[in-house]
């Protein structure tokens, strides 16, 4: 009974300390938070992105403490807009989505309109996922119509027109184009006049009205040269070159394509200068550093909290010893037991930090591989194809073609193939297009040789798809294990088998190689098993390795499946 009273006293003292700390914590002023958020927006408009990011994050911290969803959404929108201006699309996309989550909890239809429109821009212009982009544009149009913002309605319908025209669905985009042509003079903005003329040119090109298309394209280029909309000007040159090529004017088509490439390069250089002025180093690397610092800071915070708690317990024990001497030994053992628990917690935290550092590094590598592969496929490969097309046009026009031109065409084709192969090596196209099982079957076939044959076995339907990030991580884990088999096993036969069991993926890799003593940890560490285990821990999976000298190796992996998220396609009202 006495022990029960003492424990109650301990809890009372602990809770009293917590209440005193909470009493000293004051909430920030809402007016101060609004003021800082406005200052961040002004810095964004002036192009001072570094200071704007700092201010907007301060505003976000205050907004979260105030639990003000409107301020939180606005702060996320400002952060995203900064990254958007710096062409850090992935970061902008992440924060726009965060902002939309909080905006949807408010009645701020103006902010919902902008967030949906910005997400539509990223899906259409950066990710090239037009259906998703059109979905967000139409959501934006609903809100701009609700708040009766005529200028924003015109702007959003222009984006919708562009999205539909980009995927050759001209008849679906035509009603929006007609609306813009009718209302742009009254509600439109001068920054969109170039795009409007270009879209009219695209439509009349689709209708084979050469005279009208030529007029609108030339008007767009003239206005673009006179104004500051370099991005719209570059697209106008590109669409005009396609129109000229379609009508057999190869020389002018080439000139406009060259202007498109020139302006695009200038815009990219401006982006690089902006990034250099903000950070001085690659922003992506800086982001990884911040992520790692965050992990370490979280660890230090928890460590400090545990030490403070330990110190508080010791002080309580000292005070109680003076009052209750007979219970000294009881509290002594209690304190020692608490210290042991704290040490175990600290040890677990250190282990978790190391694992998180490994996963942060691996995720960074996979992200860079994906970005480089996308850049090679979407940009370099497209430019080589364009060069080959123009060279082919030149050869077709000239009856006598020099050997140098023919060789140049062959070199361009070889370069195109090598770039394509490199992008597929960095991020296999089979994995993205057809899924994990086709990619693994192809991996086994590619790694098989006259010395070592890999057999692929699975009873699962090849069309089965999982979450994209899950498939990528499983693919690279298996690829690393197959590479280990090739480098170290000296096997002649190896088998990869995959099964599903209770919503888990069971993977087995068995070879008839020289094997090793799997009880010796330093050998496993040399094969990079630590990194593989870190990846599997991230996926909440397990790995079991059984091997003996001259008896081959068996590796069994069991990992919970992360399925694709279900996407519900909304039914839109007719515009």
C-alpha positions in Angstrom: 0.0 0.0 0.0 2.9 2.3 0.9 4.5 1.7 -2.5 1.3 2.6 -4.2 1.2 6.0 -2.5 4.8 6.7 -3.4 4.1 5.9 -7.1 1.1 8.3 -7.0 3.4 11.0 -5.5 6.0 10.4 -8.3 3.3 10.8 -11.0 2.0 14.0 -9.3 5.5 15.6 -9.3 6.1 14.6 -12.9 2.7 16.0 -14.1 3.3 19.2 -12.1 6.6 19.7 -14.0 4.9 19.1 -17.3 2.1 21.6 -16.5 4.7 24.2 -15.5 6.5 23.8 -18.8 3.2 24.0 -20.8 2.2 27.1 -18.9 5.4 28.9 -20.0 4.7 28.0 -23.7 2.8 30.9 -25.4 1.0 30.6 -28.7 2.2 33.0 -31.4 0.1 35.9 -32.5 -2.2 35.3 -35.5 -1.5 38.8 -36.8 2.2 38.1 -36.6 1.8 34.9 -38.6 -0.3 36.7 -41.2 2.2 39.5 -41.5 5.1 37.1 -42.0 3.1 35.1 -44.6 2.4 38.3 -46.5 6.1 39.2 -46.4 7.0 35.8 -47.8 4.6 36.4 -50.7 6.1 39.8 -51.4 9.6 38.3 -51.5 8.3 35.6 -53.9 6.9 38.2 -56.3 10.3 40.1 -56.2 12.2 36.9 -57.1 13.9 36.6 -53.7 13.2 32.9 -53.3 15.7 32.1 -50.6 14.3 34.7 -48.1 10.8 33.9 -49.2 11.3 30.2 -48.3 12.8 31.1 -44.9 9.9 33.5 -44.1 7.2 31.1 -45.4 8.5 28.2 -43.3 8.5 30.5 -40.2 4.9 31.4 -41.0 4.1 27.7 -41.5 5.5 26.8 -38.1 3.4 29.5 -36.5 0.3 28.5 -38.4 0.6 24.9 -37.3 0.9 25.9 -33.7 -2.2 28.1 -34.1 -4.0 25.2 -35.9 -5.1 27.6 -38.6 -5.8 25.5 -41.7 -6.1 28.6 -43.9 -2.7 29.9 -42.9 -1.2 26.4 -43.1 -2.5 26.0 -46.7 -1.3 29.5 -47.7 2.2 28.8 -46.3 2.4 25.5 -48.2 1.3 27.2 -51.4 4.0 29.9 -51.0 6.7 27.3 -50.4 5.5 25.3 -53.4 5.4 28.4 -55.6 9.1 29.2 -54.7 10.2 25.7 -55.7 8.0 26.0 -58.8 9.9 29.2 -59.8 13.2 27.3 -59.2 12.0 24.4 -61.4 12.2 22.0 -58.5 9.0 20.3 -59.7 9.0 17.4 -57.3 9.2 19.6 -54.3 6.6 22.0 -55.6 4.3 19.1 -56.4 4.7 17.8 -52.8 3.9 21.1 -51.1 1.0 22.0 -53.5 -0.6 18.7 -52.5 0.1 19.4 -48.8 -1.5 22.8 -49.2 -4.6 21.4 -50.9 -5.2 19.0 -48.1 -5.5 21.9 -45.6 -7.2 24.2 -48.1 -10.0 21.6 -48.5 -10.7 22.0 -44.8 -11.5 25.7 -45.2 -13.9 27.9 -47.1 -11.1 29.6 -49.0 -12.2 29.0 -52.6 -9.6 31.4 -54.0 -6.8 29.4 -52.5 -8.4 26.1 -53.6 -8.6 27.5 -57.1 -4.9 28.4 -57.3 -3.7 25.1 -55.8 -5.8 23.0 -58.2 -4.6 25.1 -61.1 -0.9 24.8 -60.1 -1.2 21.0 -59.7 -2.8 20.9 -63.2 0.2 22.8 -64.6 2.7 20.3 -63.0 0.7 17.3 -64.3 0.4 18.6 -67.8 3.7 20.5 -68.4 6.1 18.5 -66.3 4.7 15.0 -65.6 2.9 14.8 -69.0 0.0 13.1 -67.2 -2.8 15.0 -69.0 -5.8 13.2 -67.6 -4.8 14.1 -64.1 -3.9 17.6 -65.2 -7.3 18.1 -66.8 -9.0 16.8 -63.6 -7.3 19.5 -61.5 -7.9 22.2 -64.1 -11.6 21.4 -64.0 -11.6 21.5 -60.2 -9.9 24.9 -60.4 -12.6 26.0 -62.9 -15.3 25.0 -60.5 -13.9 27.2 -57.8 -13.2 30.2 -60.1 -16.8 30.0 -61.4 -18.0 29.8 -57.8 -16.2 32.9 -56.7 -17.1 34.6 -60.1 -13.5 35.5 -60.9 -13.8 36.1 -64.7 -10.1 36.7 -65.2 -9.3 33.4 -63.5 -12.0 31.6 -65.5 -10.4 32.8 -68.8 -6.9 31.7 -67.5 -8.0 28.3 -66.5 -9.9 27.7 -69.7 -6.8 28.6 -71.6 -4.9 25.9 -69.7 -7.6 23.4 -70.5 -7.5 24.3 -74.1 -3.7 23.8 -74.2 -4.0 20.5 -72.4 -6.5 19.1 -74.8 -4.6 20.4 -77.8 -1.4 18.8 -76.6 -3.0 15.4 -76.7 -4.7 16.1 -80.1 -8.2 16.2 -78.6 -9.0 19.4 -80.5 -12.8 19.1 -80.5 -12.9 18.8 -76.7 -10.7 21.9 -76.3 -12.6 23.9 -78.9 -15.5 25.2 -76.6 -12.9 26.5 -74.2 -11.0 28.2 -77.0 -14.1 29.9 -78.3 -14.9 31.2 -74.8 -11.4 32.7 -74.5 -11.5 34.3 -77.9 -14.8 35.9 -76.9 -13.8 37.1 -73.4 -10.0 37.5 -73.4 -10.1 41.2 -74.5 -12.1 42.1 -71.5 -10.9 39.7 -68.8 -7.7 38.3 -70.2 -4.1 39.1 -69.2 -1.4 40.4 -71.5 0.8 37.5 -70.3 -1.4 35.0 -72.1 -1.9 36.7 -75.4 1.0 34.8 -77.0 -0.4 31.5 -75.8 -3.9 32.4 -77.1 -2.6 33.1 -80.6 -0.5 29.9 -80.6 -3.6 27.9 -79.6 -5.6 29.4 -82.4 -2.7 28.5 -84.8 -2.7 24.9 -83.5 -6.5 24.6 -84.1 -6.4 26.0 -87.6 -3.4 23.7 -88.4 -5.6 20.8 -87.2 -8.4 22.1 -89.5 -5.9 22.4 -92.4 -6.7 26.1 -92.7 -3.1 27.1 -93.8 -3.8 30.8 -94.1 -5.4 31.2 -90.7 -2.9 29.0 -89.0 0.0 30.9 -90.5 -1.5 34.2 -89.4 -2.0 33.2 -85.8 1.4 31.5 -85.4 3.2 34.6 -86.8 1.1 36.9 -84.6 2.1 34.8 -81.5 5.8 35.0 -82.4 5.6 38.7 -83.1 3.9 39.4 -79.7 6.3 37.0 -78.0 9.3 38.8 -79.3 7.8 42.1 -78.2 7.0 40.9 -74.7 8.5 38.9 -71.9 6.8 35.5 -72.2 9.8 33.6 -73.4 8.4 30.2 -72.5 5.2 30.8 -74.6 7.4 32.2 -77.4 9.5 29.0 -77.5 6.4 26.8 -77.7 5.0 29.0 -80.5 8.2 28.4 -82.5 7.9 24.7 -81.9 4.3 24.5 -83.0 5.0 26.7 -86.0 7.9 24.4 -87.0 5.5 21.4 -86.9 3.0 23.4 -89.0 5.7 24.3 -91.6 7.1 20.8 -91.7 3.6 19.4 -92.3 3.2 21.8 -95.3 6.6 21.0 -96.8 8.5 24.2 -95.8 11.5 22.4 -94.4 13.9 25.3 -94.3 11.7 27.6 -92.2 10.6 24.6 -90.1 14.2 24.0 -89.3 14.8 27.7 -88.5 11.8 27.8 -86.1 12.9 24.6 -84.4 16.4 26.1 -83.9 14.8 29.1 -82.3 12.8 26.9 -80.1 16.0 25.1 -79.0 17.8 28.4 -78.5 15.1 29.9 -76.3 14.7 26.7 -74.4 18.4 26.6 -73.6 18.3 30.2 -72.5 15.4 29.4 -70.1 17.3 26.5 -68.7 20.4 28.6 -68.2 18.3 31.2 -66.3 16.9 28.4 -64.1 20.5 27.3 -63.3 21.5 30.9 -62.4 18.4 31.2 -60.2 19.3 28.0 -58.4 23.0 29.1 -58.0 21.9 32.5 -56.6 19.6 30.8 -54.0 21.8 28.1 -52.6 25.2 28.1 -54.4 25.0 24.3 -54.6 22.6 21.8 -56.0 19.3 22.1 -54.2 18.6 18.4 -54.3 21.8 17.6 -52.5 21.0 20.4 -50.0 17.6 18.8 -49.5 19.2 15.4 -48.7 21.4 17.1 -46.2 18.4 18.7 -44.5 16.7 15.3 -44.4 19.7 13.7 -42.7 20.1 16.7 -40.3 16.5 16.3 -39.4 16.9 12.6 -38.6 20.0 13.5 -36.4 18.2 16.4 -34.7 15.2 14.1 -33.9 17.6 11.7 -32.3 19.4 14.4 -30.3 16.0 15.7 -29.1 14.8 12.3 -28.0 18.2 11.6 -26.3 18.0 14.9 -24.5 14.5 14.2 -23.4 15.5 10.8 -22.1 18.4 12.2 -20.2 16.2 14.9 -18.7 13.7 12.3 -17.6 16.5 10.3 -16.0 17.9 13.3 -14.2 14.4 14.1 -12.9 13.9 10.6 -11.6 17.2 10.8 -9.7 16.3 14.1 -8.1 12.9 12.6 -7.1 14.6 9.6 -5.5 17.1 11.8 -3.6 14.2 13.9 -2.1 12.2 10.8 -1.2 15.3 9.2 0.4 15.4 12.0 3.0 11.7 11.5 3.8 11.4 7.7 3.5 14.8 6.2 4.4 13.3 2.7 4.8 12.4 2.6 1.1 15.9 3.6 -0.1 16.8 0.3 -1.6 13.5 -0.1 -3.3 13.9 3.2 -5.1 17.6 2.5 -5.8 16.7 -0.6 -7.7 13.9 1.2 -9.5 16.3 4.0 -10.6 18.9 1.4 -11.9 16.2 -0.4 -13.9 15.0 2.9 -15.4 18.6 3.7 -16.4 18.9 0.3 -18.1 15.7 0.9 -20.1 16.9 4.4 -21.1 20.2 2.9 -22.3 18.4 0.3 -24.4 16.2 3.0 -25.9 19.2 5.1 -26.8 20.8 2.1 -28.4 17.6 1.4 -30.4 17.5 5.0 -31.5 21.1 4.9 -32.6 20.4 1.8 -34.6 17.3 3.4 -36.1 19.2 6.5 -37.1 21.9 4.5 -38.9 19.1 2.6 -40.8 17.4 5.8 -41.7 20.6 7.3 -43.0 21.2 4.3 -45.2 17.6 4.5 -46.5 17.9 8.2 -47.1 21.0 7.6 -49.2 19.4 4.8 -51.1 16.2 6.8 -51.8 18.3 9.7 -53.0 20.2 7.4 -55.4 17.0 5.9 -56.8 15.5 9.4 -57.2 18.6 10.6 -59.1 18.5 7.4 -61.3 14.9 8.1 -62.1 15.5 11.8 -62.9 18.5 11.1 -65.1 16.7 8.3 -66.9 13.7 10.6 -67.5 16.0 13.5 -68.7 17.8 11.2 -71.1 14.6 9.7 -72.5 12.4 12.9 -72.6 15.1 15.5 -73.6 18.3 14.1 -75.1 16.6 11.2 -77.0 13.9 13.7 -78.3 16.6 16.1 -79.5 18.5 13.3 -81.3 15.3 12.1 -82.9 14.6 15.7 -84.1 18.1 16.0 -85.5 17.7 12.7 -87.3 14.4 13.8 -88.8 15.8 17.0 -90.2 18.8 15.1 -91.6 16.5 12.6 -93.2 14.5 15.5 -94.7 17.8 16.9 -96.1 18.8 13.6 -97.6 15.3 13.2 -99.2 15.5 16.6 -100.8 19.0 16.2 -102.3 19.4 13.4 -104.8 23.2 13.2 -104.4 24.1 12.9 -100.7 27.7 13.0 -99.4 29.1 10.1 -97.4 29.7 12.4 -94.5 25.9 13.1 -94.2 25.1 9.4 -94.4 27.7 8.7 -91.7 26.4 11.5 -89.6 22.9 10.0 -89.8 24.2 6.6 -88.7 26.1 8.2 -85.8 22.9 10.0 -84.6 21.0 6.8 -84.8 23.7 5.0 -82.8 23.8 7.9 -80.2 20.0 7.7 -79.9 20.2 3.9 -79.3 22.9 4.3 -76.7 21.0 7.1 -74.8 17.9 4.9 -74.9 19.8 1.9 -73.6 21.4 4.0 -70.8 18.0 5.3 -69.7 16.6 1.8 -69.6 19.6 0.6 -67.6 19.1 3.4 -65.1 15.4 2.8 -64.8 14.2 -0.3 -66.9 11.3 0.6 -69.2 9.8 -2.9 -68.7 9.4 -2.1 -65.0 7.5 1.1 -65.6 5.4 -0.2 -68.5 4.7 -3.9 -67.8 5.4 -4.3 -64.1 7.7 -6.2 -61.7 7.4 -9.7 -63.1 8.2 -9.0 -66.7 11.1 -6.9 -65.6 12.5 -9.7 -63.3 12.0 -12.3 -66.1 14.0 -10.0 -68.4 16.6 -9.4 -65.7 17.2 -13.2 -65.4 17.4 -13.6 -69.2 19.9 -10.7 -69.5 22.2 -12.1 -66.7 22.1 -15.6 -68.0 25.2 -16.8 -69.9 26.9 -20.0 -71.0 28.6 -20.1 -67.5 25.6 -19.2 -65.3 22.0 -19.7 -66.1 19.2 -17.9 -64.2 15.8 -19.6 -64.2 12.7 -17.5 -63.4 9.7 -19.1 -61.8 6.4 -17.6 -60.7 2.8 -18.7 -60.7 1.5 -15.1 -60.4 -0.2 -13.3 -63.2 2.4 -11.2 -65.0 -0.2 -8.3 -65.3 -0.3 -8.0 -61.5 0.9 -4.5 -60.5 1.9 -3.1 -57.1 2.8 0.4 -55.9 5.4 2.0 -58.2 7.9 2.7 -55.4 7.4 -0.8 -54.0 8.2 -2.4 -57.4 11.3 -0.2 -57.9 12.7 -1.2 -54.4 12.0 -4.9 -54.9 13.5 -4.8 -58.4 16.8 -3.3 -57.2 17.0 -5.6 -54.1 16.8 -8.6 -56.4 19.2 -7.1 -58.9 21.8 -6.6 -56.2 21.3 -10.2 -55.0 21.7 -11.5 -58.6 24.9 -9.4 -59.0 26.2 -11.0 -55.8 25.5 -14.4 -57.2 27.3 -13.6 -60.5 30.4 -12.1 -58.7 30.9 -14.5 -55.8 29.0 -17.8 -56.1 30.8 -19.5 -59.0 27.5 -21.2 -59.7 26.3 -22.9 -62.9 22.6 -22.8 -62.1 20.5 -20.3 -60.1 16.7 -20.0 -59.7 14.6 -17.0 -58.8 11.1 -17.8 -57.7 8.3 -15.5 -56.5 5.0 -16.2 -54.8 2.2 -14.4 -52.9 1.1 -15.5 -49.5 -1.2 -13.7 -47.1 -0.6 -10.3 -48.9 3.1 -10.8 -48.7 5.6 -11.4 -51.5 7.8 -14.4 -51.0 11.1 -14.3 -53.0 13.6 -17.2 -53.1 17.0 -17.1 -54.8 18.9 -20.5 -54.8 22.2 -21.3 -56.5 24.5 -24.4 -56.7 27.7 -22.3 -56.1 30.6 -22.6 -53.7 28.6 -21.2 -50.8 30.1 -19.7 -47.6 29.7 -19.8 -43.9 26.6 -17.7 -43.4 27.2 -17.6 -39.6 30.2 -15.3 -40.1 28.7 -11.7 -40.1 31.8 -10.0 -41.7 31.3 -12.1 -44.8 27.7 -11.0 -45.2 28.7 -7.4 -44.5 31.2 -7.6 -47.4 28.3 -8.6 -49.8 26.4 -5.4 -49.0 23.7 -7.3 -47.0 23.5 -4.4 -44.6 22.1 -2.1 -47.3 19.7 -4.8 -48.5 18.5 -5.4 -44.9 18.0 -1.6 -44.5 15.8 -1.5 -47.6 13.8 -4.5 -46.4 13.4 -3.0 -42.9 12.0 0.2 -44.7 9.5 -2.1 -46.4 8.9 -4.0 -43.1 10.3 -7.2 -44.7 12.7 -9.9 -43.6 15.6 -11.8 -45.3 17.0 -15.2 -44.3 20.4 -16.4 -45.7 21.4 -20.1 -45.5 24.7 -21.2 -47.0 27.5 -23.7 -46.3 30.8 -24.1 -48.1 30.4 -26.2 -51.3 26.7 -26.6 -50.8 25.3 -23.5 -52.5 23.3 -20.6 -51.1 19.6 -20.0 -50.4 18.2 -16.6 -49.8 14.6 -16.1 -48.7 12.8 -12.8 -48.6 9.3 -12.1 -47.2 7.9 -8.6 -47.6 4.4 -7.2 -47.1 2.9 -6.0 -50.4 2.2 -2.3 -51.0 -0.7 -2.3 -53.5 -1.5 0.5 -56.0 -3.8 3.2 -54.6 -7.2 3.1 -56.1 -7.9 6.2 -58.2 -11.6 7.2 -58.5 -12.2 9.1 -61.7 -14.7 11.9 -61.2 -17.5 12.6 -63.5 -17.3 16.1 -64.8 -20.2 18.4 -65.6 -20.2 19.5 -69.2 -18.6 22.9 -69.7 
